[in-house]
Amino acid sequence: MKIDWAALGSVFGVSLVVTVALVGLFTLGVAGLSKQEAAAAQGGSAGLARTGAYACFALCAAAVAFGIYLIVV
């Protein structure tokens, strides 16, 4: 059996980068929601933080859906 080490390394590298990016995006969403809650507690409005958080969560969901699509098709 011959293993293509370059292809294996490429898959590992791309998987690592996408995983870190997806976790970072989710973290930004959670941080945006916490900022929105903090602003609401102080009596202010943080519509931009909520919109950004929802956008981050939507991008996470889109990335997961795309991954599932790649596996199925």
C-alpha positions, 0 to 999 in steps of 0.5 A, a space after each residue: 500500500 502506498 500512502 500519498 503523504 502530500 495529500 494527507 498533509 493537505 487534508 489535515 491542514 485544510 481541516 485544521 484551518 476550517 475547524 479553527 475558523 468555525 470555532 472562532 466564528 461561533 465564539 464571535 457569535 457568543 461574544 456578540 450575544 453577551 455584549 447585547 445582553 450587557 447593553 440591554 441590562 444597562 438600558 441601551 440598545 445593541 442591535 448591531 451586536 445581535 445582528 453580528 452574532 446572528 450572522 456568525 451563527 448563520 455562517 456556522 450553520 452554512 458551513 456545517 450544511 455545506 460539509 454535510 452536502 459534500 459528504 452526501 453528494 
